[in-house]
Amino acid sequence: MDAAVMREAVRFLDRFRGTIEDEIDRRLGRGEPSPDARLEVVRRFRSFVRLASVDLDAARPSLDGLGGNSPAGLEKAIEIAVDVACLCEPPPAVHQALRILEARFRTGIRRIMRPSEPERKQRRGRRRALHGGKRVRAAIDRIGDAYLALDLETGRLADLNPAAEALLGAPGVTVIEKPFADLIEPEARPAFGDLEARLDADEETAPFSLALRRGEGKAVPVEVSVASHTISGRRLAIFIAREQPGSEPLTVAPPQTAPPLRAPAQQQDRDRRLRVRSSVSAVVRSLLGPND
């Protein structure tokens, strides 16, 4: 299309702007889109025609802020605007230019407001990821056991749930990004260092006992199950811990060390608790999904 013809189309739309807007309101009445959206989409069409008069190939419809409106309603407003402009007897070349530009603008509305199937799938995937993340967070916060995530690259606490805050006697904001070793009783830190090395090497680790350190300095014996997990490229060790009131604070035993002999009832109780710890850890891993 000739640039001079499109510049004349711009002037024609400006000249009959009031007539066009009044007729759009008369025809659409209380239908969609709203009066403000009608005025705005027609203004955007005039801007589109103005850009096309400079560079037709580079001109793109701009619909920012109009996403909450019906695409069909926006298209109808543009259709009426061009119908009215053409009734005002523009030169044949301008009439033809307006119809071509109308078709391009309406195609742009459909493309932007009604994405293609691949785009829809991509958007659905993003929504599922967002909602899935919220579900995981809610599930972790509901776990009765303490959940602590250790960043294996930095050695710092990356995340915890309300049960972990209660166990440590400190709000999360005061311990997040704190060296994880600071949460361990001093005498247990050498054994914890060995555990950290095994996790970093992706070695399997059986449930174990450990002594954590509360904010006021009190030792808290806990039973722990742990598994390493990679999330968005970040390597984490996920600890699920439960306080063991009256237990003696124990440290992590190397995997080759055999557990001490126990009375049958005591051993059964311990086995039951360890199965619970392992199952909770499995639930958390299933919530987080497969490793990256």
C-alpha positions in Angstrom: 0.0 0.0 0.0 1.1 3.5 -0.8 2.3 5.5 2.3 0.5 8.6 1.1 -2.7 6.7 0.9 -2.3 5.4 4.5 -1.5 8.9 5.7 -4.7 10.0 4.2 -6.5 7.1 6.0 -5.1 8.5 9.3 -6.4 11.9 8.6 -9.8 10.5 7.6 -10.1 8.6 10.8 -9.2 11.7 12.8 -11.6 13.8 10.9 -14.6 11.6 11.6 -13.5 10.5 15.1 -16.6 11.8 16.9 -19.0 10.3 14.3 -17.2 6.9 14.6 -17.3 6.8 18.4 -20.9 7.8 18.6 -22.0 5.1 16.1 -20.0 2.5 18.0 -21.8 3.4 21.2 -25.1 3.4 19.5 -24.6 -0.1 17.9 -23.0 -1.8 20.8 -25.2 -0.2 23.5 -24.6 -2.0 26.8 -22.8 -4.9 25.1 -19.1 -5.7 25.3 -16.6 -4.1 25.4 -17.2 -1.3 27.9 -17.4 2.3 26.6 -13.9 3.1 27.8 -12.5 -0.1 26.2 -14.2 0.8 22.9 -12.6 4.3 22.9 -9.3 2.8 23.7 -9.2 0.1 21.1 -10.3 2.5 18.4 -7.5 4.9 19.5 -5.1 1.9 19.3 -6.3 1.3 15.8 -5.7 4.9 14.8 -2.1 4.5 16.2 -1.7 1.3 14.3 -2.7 3.0 11.0 -0.3 5.8 11.8 2.6 3.4 12.3 1.6 1.5 9.2 1.9 4.7 7.2 5.5 4.8 8.2 6.4 1.1 8.0 3.6 -1.3 7.2 5.7 -4.4 8.0 6.8 -3.2 11.4 3.3 -2.0 12.5 1.9 -4.3 15.3 -1.4 -3.9 17.2 -0.9 -2.9 20.8 -3.4 -4.2 23.3 -1.7 -3.7 26.6 -4.3 -3.1 29.3 -7.2 -4.5 27.2 -6.6 -8.2 28.2 -9.7 -8.4 30.3 -12.1 -7.6 27.4 -13.8 -10.0 25.0 -11.7 -10.4 21.8 -14.9 -10.6 19.8 -16.1 -7.3 21.3 -12.8 -5.6 20.5 -13.0 -6.9 16.9 -16.6 -5.7 16.6 -15.6 -2.2 17.7 -13.0 -2.0 15.0 -15.4 -3.5 12.4 -17.9 -0.8 13.2 -15.3 2.0 13.2 -14.1 1.1 9.7 -17.8 0.6 8.5 -18.6 4.1 9.6 -15.5 5.5 8.1 -16.2 3.9 4.8 -19.8 5.3 4.9 -18.3 8.8 5.0 -17.2 8.3 1.4 -13.4 8.2 1.5 -11.5 8.0 -1.8 -11.5 4.4 -3.2 -7.8 3.9 -2.4 -8.4 5.0 1.2 -11.4 2.8 1.5 -9.3 -0.2 0.3 -6.5 0.7 2.7 -8.8 0.9 5.7 -10.3 -2.5 5.0 -6.8 -4.1 4.7 -5.6 -2.4 7.9 -8.8 -3.5 9.7 -8.2 -7.1 8.7 -4.6 -6.9 9.9 -5.6 -5.3 13.2 -8.3 -7.9 13.9 -5.9 -10.7 13.1 -3.6 -9.2 15.7 -6.4 -9.2 18.2 -7.1 -12.9 17.6 -3.4 -13.7 17.8 -2.8 -11.8 21.0 -6.1 -12.5 22.8 -6.6 -16.0 21.5 -3.1 -17.7 21.5 -2.3 -20.6 19.3 -2.5 -24.2 20.8 1.3 -24.3 21.5 1.0 -20.9 23.2 -2.0 -22.1 25.2 -0.1 -25.3 26.3 2.8 -23.1 27.3 0.6 -20.9 29.4 -1.2 -23.8 31.0 2.2 -25.3 31.8 3.2 -22.1 33.5 0.0 -22.0 35.5 0.4 -25.6 36.6 3.9 -24.9 37.7 2.7 -21.9 39.7 -0.2 -23.7 41.3 1.9 -26.8 41.8 4.5 -24.7 43.6 1.8 -23.3 45.9 0.5 -26.8 46.6 4.0 -28.0 47.5 4.5 -25.0 49.8 1.2 -25.6 51.5 1.9 -29.3 51.9 5.4 -28.7 53.4 4.0 -26.1 55.8 1.3 -28.6 57.0 3.8 -31.4 57.8 3.9 -32.0 61.5 7.6 -32.8 61.4 10.4 -30.2 60.9 11.4 -29.7 57.3 14.8 -28.1 56.7 16.5 -27.7 53.3 20.3 -27.4 53.2 21.9 -25.8 50.2 24.8 -28.2 49.4 26.7 -25.6 47.5 26.8 -23.0 50.2 26.3 -25.1 53.3 23.5 -22.7 54.4 19.8 -23.2 55.4 17.7 -22.6 52.3 14.2 -23.3 53.6 12.2 -24.5 56.6 8.6 -24.9 57.6 6.7 -23.7 60.8 7.4 -27.0 62.6 11.1 -26.4 62.1 10.8 -22.9 63.4 9.1 -24.3 66.5 11.8 -27.0 66.9 14.6 -24.4 66.6 12.8 -21.8 68.7 13.5 -19.1 66.2 11.5 -17.4 63.4 12.5 -18.4 59.9 13.8 -14.9 59.0 16.5 -15.2 61.6 17.9 -18.5 60.5 17.4 -18.6 56.7 20.8 -18.4 55.0 22.5 -19.1 58.2 25.3 -21.8 58.1 23.5 -25.1 58.6 26.3 -26.3 60.9 25.4 -23.5 63.4 22.1 -25.3 64.0 24.0 -28.5 65.1 25.3 -29.1 68.6 29.1 -28.4 68.6 30.0 -32.1 69.5 27.9 -33.3 66.6 29.4 -31.1 64.0 32.3 -33.4 62.9 29.8 -36.2 62.3 27.5 -33.8 60.5 30.5 -32.8 58.2 30.9 -36.4 57.3 27.1 -36.6 56.5 27.3 -33.4 54.4 30.2 -34.9 52.3 28.2 -38.1 51.7 25.1 -36.1 50.6 27.3 -34.0 48.3 28.5 -37.3 46.7 24.8 -38.4 46.3 25.3 -41.4 48.7 22.2 -42.9 50.2 21.8 -42.1 53.9 19.8 -44.1 56.4 17.7 -42.4 59.1 19.8 -41.3 62.0 19.8 -39.4 65.3 21.2 -35.9 65.7 21.4 -33.1 68.2 20.2 -29.7 67.0 20.8 -26.4 68.9 17.8 -24.2 69.8 18.1 -20.4 69.7 18.6 -20.2 73.5 21.5 -22.7 73.3 19.6 -25.8 74.4 20.4 -29.1 72.7 17.4 -30.8 71.0 17.8 -34.6 70.2 16.0 -35.4 66.9 15.5 -38.3 64.6 16.2 -37.4 61.0 15.7 -38.8 57.5 17.4 -37.0 54.7 17.6 -37.1 50.9 19.4 -34.9 48.4 17.3 -33.3 45.6 18.1 -30.9 42.8 15.5 -28.1 42.2 16.0 -25.6 39.4 19.7 -26.4 39.3 20.1 -25.9 43.1 21.3 -29.0 45.0 19.5 -29.4 48.3 19.5 -31.9 51.1 16.0 -32.2 52.6 15.9 -33.0 56.3 12.7 -34.3 58.0 13.2 -34.2 61.8 11.2 -35.0 64.9 12.2 -34.1 68.4 12.8 -37.1 70.7 12.0 -35.9 74.3 14.2 -37.6 76.9 16.5 -39.1 74.3 20.2 -38.8 74.6 21.6 -36.5 71.9 23.2 -38.7 69.3 25.5 -38.0 66.4 25.5 -39.3 62.9 26.9 -42.8 62.6 28.9 -43.8 59.5 27.0 -46.2 57.2 29.2 -49.1 58.0 28.7 -48.8 61.8 26.2 -51.4 63.0 23.4 -50.1 65.3 23.6 -51.0 69.0 21.5 -54.0 70.1 18.2 -53.1 71.7 15.4 -54.8 73.5 12.8 -56.2 71.1 10.1 -53.7 72.1 12.5 -50.8 72.0 13.8 -51.9 68.6 10.3 -52.3 67.2 9.4 -48.8 68.4 12.5 -47.4 66.8 11.8 -49.3 63.5 8.3 -47.8 63.5 9.6 -44.3 64.0 12.2 -44.7 61.2 9.6 -46.0 58.8 7.5 -42.9 59.5 10.5 -40.7 58.9 11.3 -42.4 55.7 7.7 -42.2 54.4 7.5 -38.5 55.2 10.7 -38.0 53.3 9.3 -39.9 50.4 6.2 -37.7 50.5 8.3 -34.6 50.3 10.3 -35.9 47.4 7.2 -36.8 45.5 5.8 -33.4 46.1 8.9 -31.8 44.8 8.9 -34.0 41.7 11.7 -35.7 39.9 15.3 -34.4 40.2 16.3 -31.9 37.5 
